[in-house]
């Protein structure tokens, strides 16, 4: 999974996306980031959300969780995961 910088071909507007397996955009993330761009949020804001959403979807994938079916306990586990020291925070 990775965050990718994009330039819109028609408008040359700058934005960001999150690519998953097969280097394809993650659809719910793509929709949300497109919404942020449509309401003219700063590219830096869109980039920050893209990185956070990449972490969220990486966490979900590592635990084989569906983003539409997460529980409060899953969100609490994400917070604990994010608090791990660098180098350990992305290990399963």
URZILIN-V534738 format. One line per field, one symbol per residue. ss: DSSP state (H for helix, E for strand, C for the rest). phi: phi as a letter, one per 40 degrees, with the letter a starting at -180 (. if undefined). Layout:
# URZILIN-V534738
ss: ???
phi: ???
This chain:
# URZILIN-V534738
ss: CEEEEEECCCCCCEEEEEECHHHCECHHHHHHHHHHHHCCCCHHHHHHHHHHHHHHHHHHHHCCCCHHHCCHHHHHHHHHHHCCCCCCCCCC
phi: .acbcbbcccbgccaaabbbdgfbccdccdcccccdcccgcddccccccdccccccccdcccbfbcccbcbdcccccccccccccdgbcbcb
